Amino acid sequence: MTADPNRTEPKVSHADLYHPSDAVKRAARIKDWEAMSRYAADHPEAFWAARAEELGWYRKWDKVLDSSNAPFYKWFVGGKCNVVHNAIDRHQSTPKRNAIAYLWQGEDGSERAIAYGELAREVGKFANVLKASGVRKGDRVTIYMGRVPELPIAMLACAKIGAVHSVVYGGFSVDALHGRIQDSSSKVVVTCDGAFVSGKVVELKQIVDDALKRENGVTRVICFKRTGREVGWVEGRDVWWHEAMKDASPECATEQLDAEDPLFILYTSGSTGKPKALLHTHGGYSVYTYTTLRYVFDLRDDDRWWCAADPGWITGHSYIVYAPLMAGVTSVIYEGGPTYPQPDRWWKIVEQYKVSVLYCAPTAIRGFMRFGPEWPRNRDLSSLRLLGSVGEPINPEAWKWFYENVGGGRCPIMDTWWQTETGGFMITPTPVLPLKPGSGTRPFFGIKAEIVNEMGEPCKPDEEGYLTILAPWPGMARTIYGDAERYRQTYWNRYPGRYFTGDSARMDADGYFWIIGRVDDVIKVSGYRLGTAEVESALVSHPAVAEAAAIGLPHELRGNTIYTYVILRAGHEPSPELAEALRQHVGKEMGPIAKPEKVEFVAKLPKTRSGKIMRRVLKARAQGLPEGDLTTLEE
Ligand code: PRX
C-alpha cells in the first residue's frame, strides 16, 4: 500500500510491557482472558446470547444472528426490548432508584446530582412533551445542546417512545447543523439558549435560528434555559423546556420495540461527500455497549465513572448515556472547558467526586502536558483505579505522562479503538492484559480483526495494512440512514465479507494491534472526526472561492490540523486578510473545530485525469516528502 505521510509512527517495542498489579487482577471481572477470547471466537452466538441474558427483554429473541441478507446483519431477531427498559425502568424496583445516575458540574461551579428515580421522572415527562409536539415512533428528533443533563434526558425520552434521535455536536455550526436537520427530516429540534465553554458562551439557539432560516420542515424548537441570556424567538414554533415540562406527566409507557428497531442516527464524516448518518438499533447496541463497558472498565456499583467525551459523539452516546445507565453506575458529567479557569479543573473534579475511572482523549492529555505535571500532582487523585483513552492514536509519551502523573503509576490505561460505525470498543485492553503504550492491544471477545494488504491478503507481523473485521458483532451500525447502498459500498465492498474500517494498522508478533491512522479523507482533529469534503464545501460557499482542497497534517497537540488550498474566483486577489476571512467563514459555517490552520492560495490543484483532487500529493508536498506514484496525475 502507498505510505501515508500523515501518520504517527508507533514504535513497536516488545520490551515495553506494563503488567497489571495483583490488586487489579484480583478485582477484574475476567480472570482468564485467553480462555474467554477462545470461547467467544469459537461460539460467538452462544457468547453473545449469554451476554444478552444479562439484560431485560420483553420477549426473548428467536435467533441470535441472521446473516441471510449480509451485510445487513440482524441480531436477536424476534426479541422485544427497549434500551430505556434496561437503562432506567428496571432500576426503579431496586434500591438503584435512589442511587445517583449523574453527578453534573457546570463550568460556573453549579452542581446537580440526579438519582435514577428522578431521571426516570424527567425522561417520562420529556417523552410526553415530545409526544405533545407530534413526535411518533420512528420520527427523527435533532438534539443540539450543551453538556447539560437535559441532553441525555432528551435522548432517553426519544428512545422511550421509539423516536430516533440525531444528536449534533454543540461545536458544529450553522451549515453542519442545517445539513443534518434536513437530511434526517427532523420536525423537532431540542436545544439550549447557550452553553458555557472555556469562559465563553456558545450561542446555540442563535445557531439553530440561523440554520432554520434555510429550507426546513421543523415545526417545533424546544429550548432549555442554561445561560439566561436573551435569545431570538419564533412564536408558535419555539417553546421553553421548563414551561413545556411544568404540566407534563412523568407517566409514560416505554415502547416495546423490535430488537432491530432504530435507536438513533449519528452523522459522521466519511470518505467522500456529505456526512453519513450511521444507524444503530435497540437490541444489539444495548448488548454490545453494556458488555464492553463492564468487561473493559470493570465497573461496579461503587464506581464513579467519568467519560469526559461530549455526548454529541459516539463515545458519549455509548459510554455516557446508554452503557453506564444500563450498568447502573454513577457517571460524572462536566459542562465546560478542561482548563477553565485553571489547568487543574479536571483534577479538582476527580478529587471532589472521587472519580475511580477516567476515560478521555489523547488530545486532552497532550493539552494538559503543556501545563506541567504539577497540576495533577497537586490534587488527590488516589480514588482513580483505571484510565482510558479513545479517539486517536495515543503517542507513547502522552501515555506515559498520563500513567505516571494522573494514574500515579498504578492505573492501567484502556486504550480503546473503535468507531461511530462499531457502536462500542473493538480493539481494547481489559485490566488483566499486559499493556504496551500506544497499542490498543487485542480484539475484544468475539471480534475477529485482521490486517490485510491491497489484495486482501493477511499482512505479516509488523507489516502495515488495512484494518478489517471478519465477522459481524451486535453493536455494528446496521446501515446508513436513507442510503443502504452507500453503507454496502463504503464498508463491505472493498473486501467482500469483511468490514473495512478505513484505518491503517499493524499487528506485532504478540498479536497486539497498533493503529496508524485514517487512509481515507477523514481528518481527526483533536479526536474529532471531520471530512475533507465538508471543509471544502464550506470554503467554496464563500463568494471569493472557486475551488478548494483540504488535507490533514500532523500536529503535536491536536493529532492533526487542517491545511487548505484555495483557488480564487476572478476578481479576487490573495491577501492575508482574505485568508483570515476564509478561516473565519469555515468556523462560522461548520464550527470552530473545523477552522483551518492555514489557507494557502494556489493557481492549480493536483488532480487525477478524472478530476479528483490528489490530496495525497498535497500532503506529501506540504511535508517535503516524496510524492509517490504520480502516473495518474493529470499533468
Ligand atoms: O481512526 C480511528 C480513530 O478514530 C476513528 C473513529 O472516529 P469516530 O467514529 O469519531 O469515533 C471515535 C470514538 C470511538 C477510527 O477510525 N480512533 C478511535 N479510537 C482510537 C483511534 N485511533 C487510535 N487509537 C484509538 N484508541
Residues whose N, C-alpha, C, O or C-beta is under 5 A from the ligand:
A	BS01	PRX	T315 S389 V390 G391 E392 P393 I394 D415 T416 W417 W418 Q419 T420 E421 T501 D503 I515 G517 R518 G527 R529
